[in-house]
Structure formats: C-alpha cells, structure tokens
Amino acid sequence: MQIAAQLLAALGDSIEAIKAHLSGMDGSTLERLLETVPRTSPVGSAEMVMIILLYREIERRQTEDRNYH
C-alpha cells in the first residue's frame, strides 16, 4: 500500500510538472503538439493524459480570452 501511495504521489507531481510546462508554451506550440499526439491512444495511457492536459490548457486560455473581451 505504501508503494502505491508513493507511485501515486510521483504521478501527481509529474502531471503538475507537465501542466506547468504546458502553461508556459505559446498557443501555436500547443496546437502543434496536439497534432502530434496519437488520436487512438488507449484510455489511461500517458498519451491520453497528455491529450487531456493539452485540451484543458487550450480551453483555459480560450476562456480567459473570452473573459477579457
């Protein structure tokens, strides 16, 4: 159980690091990265997690843009 908790903590840290990295990218880089990720990734795979994080970052920026205008 302790090993599982350590792995989940490490996974959470990795996801937060990826989110921070994506937030520093410009919009066109995010779009190009999204185009390179396979669309048929298995559920729960690293690729699927990356797609979700990319979409969330793009959506966050679009929401911010709408709120500023």
TIVEXVEX-587353 format. One record per atom (N, C-alpha, C, O, CB): residue number from 1; residue in one letter; x, y, z. Coordinates in Angstrom, 1 decimal, decimal comma, m for minus. Last residue first. Glycine has a CB too. Example, Ala and Ser with C-alpha at 12.3 -4.5 7.8 and 13.67 -1.06 7.14 Angstrom:
2
+-----+------+--------+--------+--------+
|  nr | rest |      X |      Y |      Z |
+-----+------+--------+--------+--------+
|   2 |    S |   12,8 |   m2,2 |    7,1 |
|   2 |    S |   13,7 |   m1,1 |    7,1 |
|   2 |    S |   12,9 |    0,0 |    7,9 |
|   2 |    S |   13,4 |    1,1 |    8,0 |
|   2 |    S |   14,1 |   m0,6 |    5,7 |
|   1 |    A |   13,2 |   m5,7 |    7,8 |
|   1 |    A |   12,3 |   m4,5 |    7,8 |
|   1 |    A |   13,2 |   m3,3 |    7,8 |
|   1 |    A |   14,2 |   m3,3 |    8,5 |
|   1 |    A |   11,3 |   m4,5 |    9,0 |
+-----+------+--------+--------+--------+
END
This chain:
69
+-----+------+--------+--------+--------+
|  nr | rest |      X |      Y |      Z |
+-----+------+--------+--------+--------+
|  69 |    H |  m12,5 |   40,0 |  m23,0 |
|  69 |    H |  m13,1 |   40,8 |  m24,1 |
|  69 |    H |  m14,5 |   41,1 |  m23,8 |
|  69 |    H |  m15,2 |   41,8 |  m24,6 |
|  69 |    H |  m13,0 |   40,1 |  m25,5 |
|  68 |    Y |  m11,7 |   38,4 |  m21,0 |
|  68 |    Y |  m11,0 |   39,7 |  m21,1 |
|  68 |    Y |  m11,7 |   40,6 |  m22,2 |
|  68 |    Y |  m11,5 |   41,8 |  m22,2 |
|  68 |    Y |   m9,6 |   39,5 |  m21,4 |
|  67 |    N |  m13,2 |   36,1 |  m21,3 |
|  67 |    N |  m13,4 |   36,9 |  m20,2 |
|  67 |    N |  m12,8 |   38,3 |  m20,2 |
|  67 |    N |  m13,3 |   39,2 |  m19,6 |
|  67 |    N |  m13,0 |   36,2 |  m18,9 |
|  66 |    R |  m12,0 |   35,1 |  m23,6 |
|  66 |    R |  m13,4 |   35,5 |  m23,7 |
|  66 |    R |  m13,7 |   36,4 |  m22,5 |
|  66 |    R |  m14,5 |   37,3 |  m22,7 |
|  66 |    R |  m14,4 |   34,2 |  m23,6 |
|  65 |    D |   m9,4 |   34,5 |  m22,6 |
|  65 |    D |   m9,6 |   35,4 |  m23,7 |
|  65 |    D |  m11,0 |   35,9 |  m23,8 |
|  65 |    D |  m11,2 |   37,1 |  m24,0 |
|  65 |    D |   m9,2 |   34,8 |  m25,0 |
|  64 |    E |  m10,1 |   32,5 |  m20,8 |
|  64 |    E |   m9,5 |   33,7 |  m20,3 |
|  64 |    E |   m9,7 |   34,8 |  m21,4 |
|  64 |    E |  m10,0 |   36,0 |  m21,0 |
|  64 |    E |   m8,0 |   33,5 |  m20,0 |
|  63 |    T |  m11,0 |   30,5 |  m22,5 |
|  63 |    T |  m11,9 |   31,1 |  m21,5 |
|  63 |    T |  m11,4 |   32,4 |  m21,0 |
|  63 |    T |  m12,2 |   33,4 |  m20,9 |
|  63 |    T |  m12,1 |   30,1 |  m20,3 |
|  62 |    Q |   m8,7 |   30,0 |  m23,9 |
|  62 |    Q |   m9,8 |   30,5 |  m24,6 |
|  62 |    Q |  m10,8 |   31,1 |  m23,7 |
|  62 |    Q |  m11,4 |   32,2 |  m24,0 |
|  62 |    Q |  m10,5 |   29,3 |  m25,4 |
|  61 |    R |   m7,1 |   28,9 |  m21,8 |
|  61 |    R |   m6,7 |   30,2 |  m22,5 |
|  61 |    R |   m7,9 |   30,8 |  m23,3 |
|  61 |    R |   m8,0 |   32,0 |  m23,3 |
|  61 |    R |   m5,5 |   29,9 |  m23,4 |
|  60 |    R |   m8,5 |   26,6 |  m21,2 |
|  60 |    R |   m8,3 |   27,6 |  m20,2 |
|  60 |    R |   m8,0 |   29,0 |  m20,8 |
|  60 |    R |   m8,4 |   30,0 |  m20,4 |
|  60 |    R |   m7,2 |   27,2 |  m19,2 |
|  59 |    E |   m8,3 |   25,2 |  m23,6 |
|  59 |    E |   m9,6 |   25,7 |  m23,2 |
|  59 |    E |   m9,5 |   26,8 |  m22,1 |
|  59 |    E |  m10,2 |   27,7 |  m22,1 |
|  59 |    E |  m10,4 |   24,5 |  m22,6 |
|  58 |    I |   m5,6 |   24,6 |  m23,5 |
|  58 |    I |   m6,1 |   25,4 |  m24,7 |
|  58 |    I |   m7,5 |   26,0 |  m24,2 |
|  58 |    I |   m7,7 |   27,2 |  m24,5 |
|  58 |    I |   m6,3 |   24,5 |  m25,9 |
|  57 |    E |   m5,5 |   23,1 |  m21,2 |
|  57 |    E |   m4,7 |   24,3 |  m21,3 |
|  57 |    E |   m5,3 |   25,2 |  m22,4 |
|  57 |    E |   m5,4 |   26,4 |  m22,2 |
|  57 |    E |   m3,2 |   24,0 |  m21,5 |
|  56 |    R |   m7,2 |   20,9 |  m21,9 |
|  56 |    R |   m7,5 |   21,8 |  m20,8 |
|  56 |    R |   m6,8 |   23,1 |  m20,8 |
|  56 |    R |   m7,3 |   24,1 |  m20,5 |
|  56 |    R |   m7,2 |   21,0 |  m19,5 |
|  55 |    Y |   m5,8 |   19,8 |  m24,1 |
|  55 |    Y |   m7,1 |   20,4 |  m24,3 |
|  55 |    Y |   m7,5 |   21,3 |  m23,1 |
|  55 |    Y |   m8,1 |   22,4 |  m23,4 |
|  55 |    Y |   m8,2 |   19,3 |  m24,4 |
|  54 |    L |   m3,5 |   18,9 |  m22,7 |
|  54 |    L |   m3,4 |   19,9 |  m23,8 |
|  54 |    L |   m4,7 |   20,6 |  m24,0 |
|  54 |    L |   m4,8 |   21,8 |  m24,1 |
|  54 |    L |   m2,9 |   19,2 |  m25,1 |
|  53 |    L |   m4,5 |   17,1 |  m20,9 |
|  53 |    L |   m3,8 |   18,3 |  m20,4 |
|  53 |    L |   m3,7 |   19,3 |  m21,4 |
|  53 |    L |   m3,9 |   20,5 |  m21,1 |
|  53 |    L |   m2,5 |   17,9 |  m19,8 |
|  52 |    I |   m5,5 |   15,2 |  m22,7 |
|  52 |    I |   m6,4 |   15,9 |  m21,8 |
|  52 |    I |   m5,8 |   17,1 |  m21,3 |
|  52 |    I |   m6,4 |   18,2 |  m21,2 |
|  52 |    I |   m6,8 |   14,9 |  m20,7 |
|  51 |    I |   m3,1 |   14,4 |  m24,0 |
|  51 |    I |   m4,2 |   15,0 |  m24,8 |
|  51 |    I |   m5,1 |   15,8 |  m23,9 |
|  51 |    I |   m5,5 |   16,9 |  m24,2 |
|  51 |    I |   m5,0 |   13,9 |  m25,6 |
|  50 |    M |   m1,8 |   13,2 |  m21,8 |
|  50 |    M |   m1,2 |   14,4 |  m22,4 |
|  50 |    M |   m2,3 |   15,1 |  m23,2 |
|  50 |    M |   m2,4 |   16,4 |  m23,2 |
|  50 |    M |    0,0 |   14,0 |  m23,3 |
|  49 |    V |   m3,5 |   11,1 |  m21,3 |
|  49 |    V |   m3,3 |   12,1 |  m20,2 |
|  49 |    V |   m2,8 |   13,4 |  m20,9 |
|  49 |    V |   m3,2 |   14,5 |  m20,5 |
|  49 |    V |   m2,3 |   11,6 |  m19,1 |
|  48 |    M |   m3,0 |    9,6 |  m23,6 |
|  48 |    M |   m4,3 |   10,2 |  m23,3 |
|  48 |    M |   m4,3 |   11,3 |  m22,3 |
|  48 |    M |   m5,0 |   12,3 |  m22,4 |
|  48 |    M |   m5,3 |    9,0 |  m22,9 |
|  47 |    E |   m0,3 |    9,0 |  m23,3 |
|  47 |    E |   m0,7 |    9,8 |  m24,4 |
|  47 |    E |   m2,1 |   10,4 |  m24,2 |
|  47 |    E |   m2,3 |   11,6 |  m24,5 |
|  47 |    E |   m0,8 |    9,0 |  m25,7 |
|  46 |    A |   m0,4 |    7,3 |  m21,1 |
|  46 |    A |    0,3 |    8,6 |  m21,0 |
|  46 |    A |   m0,1 |    9,5 |  m22,1 |
|  46 |    A |   m0,2 |   10,7 |  m21,9 |
|  46 |    A |    1,8 |    8,4 |  m21,0 |
|  45 |    S |   m3,7 |    5,9 |  m20,8 |
|  45 |    S |   m2,3 |    5,9 |  m21,2 |
|  45 |    S |   m1,7 |    7,3 |  m21,0 |
|  45 |    S |   m2,4 |    8,2 |  m20,9 |
|  45 |    S |   m2,2 |    5,4 |  m22,7 |
|  44 |    G |   m6,4 |    5,9 |  m20,3 |
|  44 |    G |   m5,5 |    5,8 |  m19,1 |
|  44 |    G |   m4,0 |    5,8 |  m19,5 |
|  44 |    G |   m3,1 |    5,7 |  m18,6 |
|  44 |    G |   m5,8 |    4,5 |  m18,4 |
|  43 |    V |   m7,3 |    4,4 |  m23,3 |
|  43 |    V |   m7,7 |    5,1 |  m22,1 |
|  43 |    V |   m6,8 |    4,9 |  m21,0 |
|  43 |    V |   m6,4 |    3,7 |  m20,7 |
|  43 |    V |   m9,2 |    4,7 |  m21,7 |
|  42 |    P |   m4,9 |    4,5 |  m26,0 |
|  42 |    P |   m5,7 |    3,8 |  m25,0 |
|  42 |    P |   m6,1 |    4,7 |  m23,8 |
|  42 |    P |   m5,3 |    5,5 |  m23,4 |
|  42 |    P |   m5,0 |    2,5 |  m24,6 |
|  41 |    S |   m5,1 |    6,8 |  m28,7 |
|  41 |    S |   m4,4 |    6,4 |  m27,5 |
|  41 |    S |   m5,4 |    5,6 |  m26,6 |
|  41 |    S |   m6,5 |    6,0 |  m26,4 |
|  41 |    S |   m3,8 |    7,6 |  m26,8 |
|  40 |    T |   m5,6 |    7,8 |  m31,3 |
|  40 |    T |   m6,2 |    6,5 |  m30,9 |
|  40 |    T |   m5,5 |    5,9 |  m29,6 |
|  40 |    T |   m5,3 |    4,7 |  m29,5 |
|  40 |    T |   m6,1 |    5,5 |  m32,0 |
|  39 |    R |   m4,2 |   10,0 |  m31,9 |
|  39 |    R |   m5,7 |   10,2 |  m31,5 |
|  39 |    R |   m6,3 |    8,9 |  m31,0 |
|  39 |    R |   m7,4 |    8,9 |  m30,5 |
|  39 |    R |   m6,4 |   10,7 |  m32,7 |
|  38 |    P |   m1,0 |   10,9 |  m30,8 |
|  38 |    P |   m1,9 |    9,9 |  m31,4 |
|  38 |    P |   m3,3 |   10,1 |  m31,0 |
|  38 |    P |   m3,5 |   10,2 |  m29,8 |
|  38 |    P |   m1,4 |    8,5 |  m31,2 |
|  37 |    V |    0,2 |   14,2 |  m31,1 |
|  37 |    V |   m0,2 |   13,1 |  m30,2 |
|  37 |    V |   m1,2 |   12,2 |  m30,9 |
|  37 |    V |   m2,1 |   12,6 |  m31,5 |
|  37 |    V |   m0,8 |   13,7 |  m28,9 |
|  36 |    T |    0,5 |   16,2 |  m32,9 |
|  36 |    T |    1,4 |   15,1 |  m33,0 |
|  36 |    T |    1,1 |   14,0 |  m32,1 |
|  36 |    T |    1,6 |   12,9 |  m32,2 |
|  36 |    T |    2,8 |   15,6 |  m32,6 |
|  35 |    E |   m1,4 |   18,2 |  m32,4 |
|  35 |    E |   m1,5 |   17,5 |  m33,7 |
|  35 |    E |   m0,6 |   16,2 |  m33,7 |
|  35 |    E |   m0,8 |   15,3 |  m34,5 |
|  35 |    E |   m1,1 |   18,4 |  m34,8 |
|  34 |    L |   m0,5 |   19,2 |  m30,0 |
|  34 |    L |   m1,8 |   18,4 |  m30,0 |
|  34 |    L |   m1,9 |   17,6 |  m31,3 |
|  34 |    L |   m2,4 |   16,5 |  m31,3 |
|  34 |    L |   m3,0 |   19,3 |  m29,8 |
|  33 |    L |    1,7 |   20,6 |  m30,9 |
|  33 |    L |    1,9 |   19,4 |  m30,0 |
|  33 |    L |    0,7 |   18,5 |  m30,0 |
|  33 |    L |    0,8 |   17,3 |  m30,1 |
|  33 |    L |    2,2 |   19,9 |  m28,6 |
|  32 |    R |    0,4 |   22,6 |  m32,3 |
|  32 |    R |    1,2 |   21,7 |  m33,0 |
|  32 |    R |    1,5 |   20,5 |  m32,2 |
|  32 |    R |    1,5 |   19,4 |  m32,8 |
|  32 |    R |    2,6 |   22,4 |  m33,3 |
|  31 |    E |   m1,0 |   23,9 |  m30,1 |
|  31 |    E |   m1,7 |   23,3 |  m31,2 |
|  31 |    E |   m0,9 |   22,3 |  m32,0 |
|  31 |    E |   m1,4 |   21,2 |  m32,4 |
|  31 |    E |   m2,3 |   24,4 |  m32,1 |
|  30 |    L |    1,2 |   24,8 |  m28,6 |
|  30 |    L |    0,2 |   23,8 |  m28,0 |
|  30 |    L |   m0,5 |   23,1 |  m29,1 |
|  30 |    L |   m0,7 |   21,9 |  m29,1 |
|  30 |    L |   m0,7 |   24,5 |  m27,1 |
|  29 |    T |    2,3 |   26,6 |  m30,4 |
|  29 |    T |    3,1 |   25,4 |  m30,0 |
|  29 |    T |    2,2 |   24,3 |  m29,4 |
|  29 |    T |    2,3 |   23,1 |  m29,6 |
|  29 |    T |    4,2 |   25,8 |  m29,0 |
|  28 |    S |    0,4 |   28,5 |  m30,4 |
|  28 |    S |    0,7 |   27,7 |  m31,7 |
|  28 |    S |    1,5 |   26,5 |  m31,4 |
|  28 |    S |    1,3 |   25,5 |  m32,0 |
|  28 |    S |    1,4 |   28,6 |  m32,7 |
|  27 |    G |    0,4 |   29,5 |  m27,8 |
|  27 |    G |   m0,7 |   28,8 |  m28,3 |
|  27 |    G |   m0,4 |   28,0 |  m29,6 |
|  27 |    G |   m1,0 |   26,9 |  m29,7 |
|  27 |    G |   m1,8 |   29,8 |  m28,6 |
|  26 |    D |    3,5 |   28,8 |  m25,9 |
|  26 |    D |    2,6 |   29,7 |  m26,7 |
|  26 |    D |    1,5 |   28,8 |  m27,4 |
|  26 |    D |    1,6 |   27,6 |  m27,5 |
|  26 |    D |    3,3 |   30,6 |  m27,7 |
|  25 |    M |    4,0 |   27,4 |  m22,7 |
|  25 |    M |    4,1 |   27,4 |  m24,1 |
|  25 |    M |    3,1 |   28,3 |  m24,8 |
|  25 |    M |    2,1 |   28,7 |  m24,2 |
|  25 |    M |    3,8 |   25,9 |  m24,6 |
|  24 |    G |    3,4 |   27,4 |  m20,0 |
|  24 |    G |    4,5 |   28,3 |  m20,5 |
|  24 |    G |    4,6 |   28,3 |  m22,0 |
|  24 |    G |    5,4 |   29,1 |  m22,5 |
|  24 |    G |    5,8 |   27,9 |  m19,8 |
|  23 |    S |    1,6 |   25,4 |  m19,6 |
|  23 |    S |    1,1 |   26,7 |  m19,4 |
|  23 |    S |    2,2 |   27,8 |  m19,9 |
|  23 |    S |    1,8 |   28,9 |  m20,1 |
|  23 |    S |    0,8 |   27,0 |  m17,9 |
|  22 |    L |    3,2 |   23,1 |  m19,9 |
|  22 |    L |    2,3 |   23,5 |  m21,0 |
|  22 |    L |    1,8 |   24,9 |  m20,8 |
|  22 |    L |    1,6 |   25,6 |  m21,8 |
|  22 |    L |    1,1 |   22,5 |  m21,0 |
|  21 |    H |    4,6 |   23,1 |  m17,5 |
|  21 |    H |    5,3 |   23,3 |  m18,7 |
|  21 |    H |    4,4 |   23,7 |  m19,9 |
|  21 |    H |    4,7 |   24,6 |  m20,6 |
|  21 |    H |    6,0 |   22,0 |  m19,1 |
|  20 |    A |    2,5 |   22,7 |  m15,7 |
|  20 |    A |    3,3 |   23,9 |  m15,6 |
|  20 |    A |    4,0 |   24,2 |  m16,9 |
|  20 |    A |    4,1 |   25,3 |  m17,3 |
|  20 |    A |    4,2 |   23,9 |  m14,4 |
|  19 |    K |    1,7 |   20,1 |  m16,6 |
|  19 |    K |    0,7 |   21,3 |  m16,6 |
|  19 |    K |    1,5 |   22,6 |  m16,6 |
|  19 |    K |    1,2 |   23,5 |  m17,3 |
|  19 |    K |   m0,3 |   21,2 |  m15,5 |
|  18 |    I |    4,0 |   18,7 |  m15,9 |
|  18 |    I |    3,6 |   18,8 |  m17,3 |
|  18 |    I |    2,6 |   20,0 |  m17,5 |
|  18 |    I |    2,8 |   20,7 |  m18,4 |
|  18 |    I |    2,9 |   17,5 |  m17,8 |
|  17 |    A |    3,9 |   19,0 |  m13,1 |
|  17 |    A |    5,1 |   19,5 |  m13,8 |
|  17 |    A |    4,7 |   19,7 |  m15,3 |
|  17 |    A |    5,1 |   20,7 |  m15,9 |
|  17 |    A |    6,3 |   18,6 |  m13,7 |
|  16 |    E |    1,6 |   17,6 |  m12,5 |
|  16 |    E |    1,7 |   19,0 |  m12,2 |
|  16 |    E |    2,8 |   19,7 |  m13,0 |
|  16 |    E |    2,7 |   20,8 |  m13,4 |
|  16 |    E |    1,8 |   19,2 |  m10,7 |
|  15 |    I |    2,4 |   15,0 |  m13,3 |
|  15 |    I |    1,3 |   15,7 |  m14,0 |
|  15 |    I |    1,3 |   17,2 |  m13,8 |
|  15 |    I |    1,1 |   18,0 |  m14,7 |
|  15 |    I |   m0,1 |   15,1 |  m13,6 |
|  14 |    S |    4,4 |   14,5 |  m11,4 |
|  14 |    S |    4,7 |   14,6 |  m12,8 |
|  14 |    S |    3,6 |   15,3 |  m13,6 |
|  14 |    S |    3,9 |   16,1 |  m14,5 |
|  14 |    S |    4,9 |   13,2 |  m13,4 |
|  13 |    D |    2,9 |   14,5 |   m9,0 |
|  13 |    D |    4,0 |   15,5 |   m9,2 |
|  13 |    D |    4,3 |   15,7 |  m10,7 |
|  13 |    D |    4,5 |   16,8 |  m11,2 |
|  13 |    D |    5,2 |   15,1 |   m8,4 |
|  12 |    G |    1,3 |   12,3 |   m9,5 |
|  12 |    G |    0,7 |   13,6 |   m9,3 |
|  12 |    G |    1,7 |   14,7 |   m9,6 |
|  12 |    G |    1,4 |   15,7 |  m10,2 |
|  12 |    G |    0,1 |   13,7 |   m8,0 |
|  11 |    L |    3,2 |   10,3 |   m9,6 |
|  11 |    L |    2,4 |   10,6 |  m10,8 |
|  11 |    L |    1,8 |   11,9 |  m10,7 |
|  11 |    L |    1,8 |   12,7 |  m11,7 |
|  11 |    L |    1,4 |    9,5 |  m10,9 |
|  10 |    A |    4,1 |   10,4 |   m6,9 |
|  10 |    A |    5,1 |   10,7 |   m8,0 |
|  10 |    A |    4,3 |   11,1 |   m9,3 |
|  10 |    A |    4,7 |   12,0 |  m10,1 |
|  10 |    A |    6,0 |    9,6 |   m8,2 |
|   9 |    A |    1,8 |    9,6 |   m5,7 |
|   9 |    A |    2,3 |   10,9 |   m5,4 |
|   9 |    A |    3,3 |   11,4 |   m6,5 |
|   9 |    A |    3,3 |   12,5 |   m6,9 |
|   9 |    A |    3,1 |   10,9 |   m4,0 |
|   8 |    L |    1,6 |    7,0 |   m6,7 |
|   8 |    L |    0,5 |    8,0 |   m7,0 |
|   8 |    L |    1,0 |    9,4 |   m6,7 |
|   8 |    L |    0,7 |   10,3 |   m7,5 |
|   8 |    L |   m0,7 |    7,7 |   m6,2 |
|   7 |    L |    3,9 |    5,9 |   m5,6 |
|   7 |    L |    3,7 |    6,0 |   m7,0 |
|   7 |    L |    2,7 |    7,0 |   m7,4 |
|   7 |    L |    2,9 |    7,8 |   m8,4 |
|   7 |    L |    3,4 |    4,6 |   m7,6 |
|   6 |    Q |    3,2 |    6,0 |   m2,9 |
|   6 |    Q |    4,4 |    6,7 |   m3,4 |
|   6 |    Q |    4,3 |    6,9 |   m4,9 |
|   6 |    Q |    4,7 |    8,0 |   m5,4 |
|   6 |    Q |    5,7 |    6,0 |   m3,0 |
|   5 |    A |    1,0 |    4,4 |   m2,8 |
|   5 |    A |    0,9 |    5,8 |   m2,4 |
|   5 |    A |    2,1 |    6,6 |   m2,9 |
|   5 |    A |    1,9 |    7,7 |   m3,4 |
|   5 |    A |    0,8 |    5,9 |   m0,8 |
|   4 |    A |    2,2 |    2,0 |   m3,5 |
|   4 |    A |    1,1 |    2,5 |   m4,3 |
|   4 |    A |    1,0 |    4,0 |   m4,0 |
|   4 |    A |    0,8 |    4,8 |   m5,0 |
|   4 |    A |   m0,2 |    1,8 |   m4,1 |
|   3 |    I |    3,9 |    1,6 |   m1,3 |
|   3 |    I |    4,4 |    1,7 |   m2,6 |
|   3 |    I |    3,4 |    2,4 |   m3,5 |
|   3 |    I |    3,8 |    3,3 |   m4,3 |
|   3 |    I |    4,9 |    0,4 |   m3,2 |
|   2 |    Q |    2,0 |    1,2 |    0,7 |
|   2 |    Q |    2,9 |    2,3 |    0,8 |
|   2 |    Q |    3,5 |    2,6 |   m0,6 |
|   2 |    Q |    3,7 |    3,8 |   m0,9 |
|   2 |    Q |    3,9 |    2,1 |    1,9 |
|   1 |    M |    0,8 |   m1,2 |    0,0 |
|   1 |    M |    0,0 |    0,0 |    0,0 |
|   1 |    M |    0,9 |    1,3 |    0,0 |
|   1 |    M |    0,5 |    2,3 |   m0,6 |
|   1 |    M |   m0,9 |    0,0 |    1,2 |
+-----+------+--------+--------+--------+
END
